[in-house]
């Protein structure tokens, strides 16, 4: 059995009403929605990681240049915070 932790989430009242009308248990509904979102994120991240690895294998020099460019842009945008 997993340990549950109480958290507070603030959502639009219209959404809250719909959850209460349709789902019964607000906690179960929200937890399920969060699990689905996390699963989609993990799947997308795994796909991106595979594509990046393939791109790096295909052309390591070009990949390194692209990585340096993205890093530079991120540093410029976010002030070098990592």
N, C-alpha and C positions, 0 to 999 in steps of 0.2 A: 504494500500500500504506500502510495506517495504521500509525502508530507505536504500539507496545504499551508499557504501563507496568505493572510488577509492583506489586501492592498486597497487603496482608494482610487477609483477611476472616475473622472468627470466626463460625461458625454452629453451631447445635445438631448434635450428633453423629448423631442420627437422620436429619436432613436430609442431612448429608454422606454418610451411607451410601446413602441413596436416590439421590442424584445419581450417586455412583460406580457403583451397580448399573444405573441406567437410562440415563445420559447418556454414559458413557465419559469425555469430556473435561470436567472440572470447570470449567476456565476458560471454555470455549465456552458451557457451560450457564449459568454465572453471568452472563457478558457478555450473552447473549441475554435472560435474565430482566430484567437492568437496562435494556437497550434497550427492551424492551416496556413496562416501568414508566415510563420517561422519555417514550416516545411517548404513553402514556395521560395522563400529567401535562400534556404540551404540548397535547394535544387538549382536555382539560378546561379548561386555562387559556385557550385560544383561544375556547372556547364561553363561558366566564365573561366574558371581555373583550367579546365581541359583545353579550351580554345586558346588561352594565353600560352599554355605549355606547348601546344602545337605550333603556334606562331613563332615562339622563341626557337623551337627546333628547326623550323623551316628557314628562318633568316635571323640568326642571332645578332648580327650587327645592326640590322634595321630595328629589331626589337629593342636593343639597348638604347638606340637613338630615341625611339618612341617613348620608352620608359623615362629617359632623362628629360624629354620635353614635358611629359605629363607631370613629373616631379617638380619641374620648374614652375609650371602653371599652378600647381597646387600650392607650392610655397608662396607664390606671388598672391594668390587669392586668399589663402588662409594665414599668411604671415609667417610661414616657416614652421608652424606648430605641427608636431608629429605625434 
